[in-house]
Amino acid sequence: MDGGLTPGEPTASSGGSPPTRHGSDSLYFVGTATTVLRLGPFTLLTDPNFLRRGQWSYLGQGLVSRRRTDPAIGIGELPPLDAVVLSHLHGDHFDRVASRELDRDLPILTTPHAARRLGRRGFREPVALRTWADETMHKDDASLTVTSLPGRHALGPLARVLPPVMGTLLEYRATAGSPALRIYLSGDTLVHDDLREIRERYPSIDVAVVHLGGTKVLGVLLTMDGAQGVDLLEMLRPRQAVPVHYDDYGLMKSPLSDFTDEVRRRRPETAVSYLDRGQTLTLPTAGGKAGTDGEHPS
């Protein structure tokens, strides 16, 4: 299926098939904010959350929430990974399954706060990235640069008790001289003025993976709802966007329909692709456009 070139039209679920290998760069949606990104020779896992439907997640600060969905695959079905990109250390982004079953030598690129705590859990390769810091991986002529971007999980007094969160920019180059494919992972941020600097530094973003859900605690918004999600698209103007993190837990109060309705009403310049768990977005070349299918990673 073409990936959302008609804004607001959700793609159909396919799921259930065994993993198969993709030759092109791709994003596979596992659930919550968990994706498998294949960028040339690199394979990344984002925000690993593999709890099953009905299991409780501890979100920190005494908050718990029951998962309402199943991930598309289990952690044992993942392909070999080069690294994990972790926006922050909350239980719906790095759960007890990930803590127990991920390879302790796997690099985990994350905030300094999360890196310290992962080190205490026995992970030997946490990579602490302060805002605007970056780390580059190389395989033959290909390179992948991971840059930490501004993020705020809450505005006002509640921000002081929540863990720091980062957005992430992935820049993949197949060769040293080739243009970069740029993928923005929003993390659990709200829209705030610091995000404007992302647009100033990176005026060309190919794909944005947008964390939604309108998560609320005591009536305070902690993740973008549908309106803020479109605010972000209008601010950063990525060519393509994929919403994630919108219905997996009970604290998420803004369903995906809030976002799709807002896209239909405001019609941002960004083309939006809607993935069900178990679907794959075939990523564009730098400056191109993407498409979807129903395959699993391998």
N, C-alpha and C positions, 0 to 999 in steps of 0.2 A: 504494500500500500504506500501511496505517497504520503510523506510525513507532515500532515497538517497544513498544506498549502491553502486549504480552505479553513481559516481560523475558526475554532470552536467546534469542529467536527471530531469527536473522539474516535480513535481507531479501535477496531474490534480486538478482543482477546483471542490469543491462540494457545499459548502455553501447553504444557504436558508432554511435549516431544523430547526425546533424549538430546543431550548436547551434541552439536555439530560444529565443525570449524568454519570460521569466516575468513575469507581472503582479504576483505577490505576492512578499514578502520570502522569500529563499531562501539555502540553503547548498549549493553544488555541490562534491563531493569529487573532487579531481584525483588525489590519492595522497599518501603520506607525511603531512605536516602541511599540505599545500597545499590550500587551498579558495578558492572564489570566493564572496564574500558580497554579495548584493544587498539593500540596505536602503533602500527608497524610491528616491530619486534617486542614492544612493551605491553605488558598486561597489568592493569591497576585495579584494585578493589577500593571502593569508596564506602565510608561509614558502615562497617559491617554489623548488620542486625539480622540474626538468624533464628530468633525466638519464633515459636509456632503460635498459631491462633489460640487464644485463651490463656497463654502464659503471661505472667506479670513481669513488667520491666520496672526497675528502680531508676528513676530519672534524676535523683539527687535532691538534696534539701528536704528529705522526707516524702517526696512525691513518688507515687507509683501509678502505673496505668497498664491496663490489660490490652494485649495485642488483639486486633480485630481481623487480621488477615494472616495468610501464610506466605512465607517467602517462596519465590518461584523454584528455587533449588536449595539444597542443604549445603552447609559449609564443606562437606566432603566431596561435593560435585564441582567445586571450583577448579578452573584451569590453573596451571602453575603461575604464580604471581611474581612480579618484580617488586611491588611495593603496595602499601595501603595509604590512601589519603584520608585523614580523619579530621573532620571540621572541629570537633570538640568532644569532650568525654562525658556524654550522657548515655544512659542505658539503651536508648532507642537508636544510638549511633555506634556504640561499641558495647555489645551485650556480653553476658556471661558465657555464651557459646563461643564468641570470638575470643574472649579472654582465655578460655580453656583450650581451644582447638587450633587457633592460628599458630603457625610456625614462630617460635620465639626469636628466630634470627631474621625475620622478615622486616625490612625497613618500613617504619610507620611515620609518615610526614604529617606533622600536627603542630598544635600550639605548644609553647614551652610548658604550660600548666599540664596538659595531657601527657606530654613526653615524660615529665618527672614521675607522674603516677603510673604510667605504663612501665617505666623502669623498675618501680617497686613491685610490679606484678611479674617481673621476670623477663620482660621483653628486652632484648639486648641491642636492638637497633632503632630506638625511637629517634627521630630527627626533629629537633625543636626549631620552628620557623617563626620568628617575629614578623610583624606586619611589614611587607615589601621585601622580606628576605626570600632567597630562592635556593633551590638545589637542582643540579642538572645530572641526569643519567645518560650514559652513552652505550650504544651497541653498534659496533662497526661504524658506519657513516651516520647513523640515525642518532638523534638526541631528543630528550624530553626534559623540559625545564618546568619545575613546580614552584610557583610563587605564592606566598601567603598574602592575602588581600584583607582589607578591613571588613569586620563583621561585628554586629552587636545583637546579642540574644534578647536584650530588653533595653528600654529607655527609662531613665529615671532611677529611683532608689533600688528597684528590684535588680538592676544590672549588677549591683555590688555583690549579690549572693549567688549569681549564676556563673558557671565557668566561662572563661574567655572562649570565643568562637572565631574561626577564620573562614573567609572565603578563599577560593583557590583558583589560580589561573594555570592551566596546562598548555604549554606550547610545544607541539610536536613538529619536528623537522625530519623528513626522510633522509635528507643529505644536508651537508653543511650550508650549501648555497640555496636550498629550496625555501619557499615561503612557509611560514609557520601556520599550522592548524591550531587555532586558539579555542580552548574550551573553558568556560567559566563555571565553577561550582559555587553556588551562592552560600552554602552553609546555612545554619539556622539564624539568619540575620533578619532584622527589620530594615526597612528603607530609612536611611539617614544620610546626612550631607557628606559624610566621609566617603560614601560610595561614588560620589562624583569624580573623585580623583582616579578611580578605575577607568572611567571613560576618557579622562585626560591622558592617561598613560597608555591606554590600549583602545584607541578609537575603532579598531576593527576586531570584533569578537565573532567567531563563527557559530558557536553553539553555547547557550546558557542552560545549565541544569538548575532549576529554580525550586528551592525548598518552600513549600506552602503549608497549608494545614490550619492556619489561624489558631495555633495552640494558645490556650488561655489558662492562666492560674490566677484565681481571685479576681477575675475580670480583666487582668492585664495581658495584653497581647505579647507573645513570645516568639512567634514565627509569622511570616507574611500570610495574610489572608488573600482572597482573590484580587481585591482592589490594589493592595500593595504589590502583589506579583506583577500586575500590569504597570504600576508605577515604575518598578524596577526595569521592565522592558523598555519603557519610554525613556528612562534615564540612560541606560547603557546601550540600547539599540543593537543587540546581537542580531545576526542574520536569522538564527534558528533558536528555538527554546523548547525545553522539555520539562514539564512540571513533575515533581516527585514529592514524597513526604506529605501526603494530603488526607489520608483516611485510615492509617494503620493503627492508631491508638485513640482511646477515648477522649484524651485531652485536646485532640484536633477538632476544632469547632467549625472550621470553614471548609465545606466539601469542595471537591474539584469543580462542581457545577458553578460555584461562585466565581471561579477563575474563568471558566469557559464563557459564562455570561458576560463577564467584564471584557473579555477579548472580543466577543461579538459586538458589544456596545461601543467600545473605544477603538477597535481595529488598529492596534499598533502595527508598525512597519515590520515587526518580527513575525516570521512564519512559525507557528506553534505545532509541535508534534505531540500527540497523546499516546503514551505507551501503557498498556496493561502489564502487570507482572508477568514475566516470561517473554516479553517482546523485545526486539532488537531494533535500534536505530542505526542504519548505515550512515556513518559520518561523512560529511562532504570533504572534498579537497578544500584547501584554504580559499575562501571566497565563493565556494560553491553551495549546493543545497543538499539536504539529506533525505533519506527515505526509510521506511520501516518494513520489518517483516517479523515473522513469529519464531525465529530460531533461538536456540540456547547457545551459550558460549562453549568453547572447548579448551 
